[in-house]
């Protein structure tokens, strides 16, 4: 599926202080001009908006170098922006849009922002999207001056790496390296966990003994509580029975005393009556 670049819009990027739009028709487009007119800045801007992070490849030392520095006629710009429009009608980019606009903003405090069809996204999302289409950084979609000559002087392993990057293998290599880093980090974490377990094992045995003693103590306390309940229950019922028996004995004694008093009164009255008759 062919790649189609439709336009590039620059504003505040290097020498392009005013908003400048480049339209690219089908076929071959050549940008010509005298030295110092900004031709290389256009290629740099394309490389930059596609996520390039190397200042040397962008012919800069820091983010501020990408922002218009000002002149006698124009004040310096506060930010640099680049918007690139691609025709995606053939679906070469794996998104559901017939046109794709990638944008990047840079500020003098060093911040960078990235946009996909006006939606704020992260650099990683841009890289992963472009890597699936072979358009990410270091895939040599954009060839700088002297790259061909420099590639001929590369060593065998360096040339192999260059061809791999140009073929789009870099995405899978980076994913593999990231997976290996994660695997290595997981192994290190596992080693730390095993070390911690080795340190805790002696303490664990001691804690198990303490836990067993605590369980035994809790069981003894529960048994003692049941025994005390039985003991107090037995003595309470016994006291209740004795109290009931004492009350019954008291009632019986009171009844006998009452009968004795009545008998005494009857005998006394009989005695008084007999004495009066005498």
C-alpha positions, 0 to 999 in steps of 0.5 A, a space after each residue: 500500500 503506497 505512502 502518500 504525503 499530502 501536506 506539511 504545515 510549519 509554524 515557529 519551527 526554526 526559520 519558519 516563523 509564520 505559518 507555512 504550508 507545503 502541499 505535495 501533489 501526486 508524483 515527485 515533488 522537489 523543493 529547490 532554493 539557495 543555500 540557507 533558504 530552509 530546505 533542510 529545515 523542511 526535512 528536519 521538520 518531517 523527521 521531527 514530527 515523526 517522533 525523532 528524539 536525536 537532536 544531532 539528526 535534527 541539527 540542534 542541541 536542545 529543544 529551544 534550537 527548534 523554535 524560531 529565535 527571533 530577528 530584527 524584524 520579528 520577535 522570537 516564537 514561544 513554541 514550534 509546531 509541525 503538522 503533517 497530513 497523510 492520505 490513509 484511504 488505502 489503510 496503510 496506517 492501522 487507524 480508521 481514518 481516511 486522512 491522518 494528521 500527526 502534529 508535534 508541539 515544542 515549548 521553550 521549557 523543553 516540553 513536547 506534545 503529540 497529537 493524532 487527528 487533534 487528539 492528545 497522545 503519547 510519543 510511545 503511541 505515535 512510535 508504535 503506530 508508525 512502526 507498524 507502517 514502517 514510518 517510524 524514526 530510524 526506518 530511513 524513510 527520510 535520508 539525510 545528506 551523506 547517509 549513503 556514503 556513510 553507510 558504505 563505510 559502516 562495519 558489517 554488524 552496523 550495516 546489518 543493523 541499518 538494513 534491519 531498521 530500514 526493513 522495519 525490524 526495529 519495532 520487533 527488536 525493541 519489543 523483544 528487548 523490552 520483553 527481555 528487560 521485563 523478563 529480567 526484571 521479573 527474575 530479579 523480583 523473583 530472586 528478591 522474593 526467594 531471598 525474603 522467603 529464605 530470611 522469613 523461614 526461620 522466623 516462620 517456624 518460630 511464629 508457627 510455634 508461637 501461634 500453636 501456643 496461642 491456640 493452646 492457650 485460647 483452648 485452655 481459656 475456653 475449657 476453663 470458662 466452661 468449667 467455671 460456668 459448670 462450677 458456679 452453676 452447680 454451687 448456685 443451684 445447691 445454694 438455691 436448694 439450701 435456701 429453699 429448704 431453710 425457708 421451708 424450715 423457718 415456715 415450719 418453725 413459725 407454724 409450731 411457735 404459733 401453735 405453742 403460743 395458742 396452746 399457752 394462751 388457752 392453758 393460761 385462760 383456763 388457769 385464770 378461770 380456775 383461780 377465780 372460781 377458788 
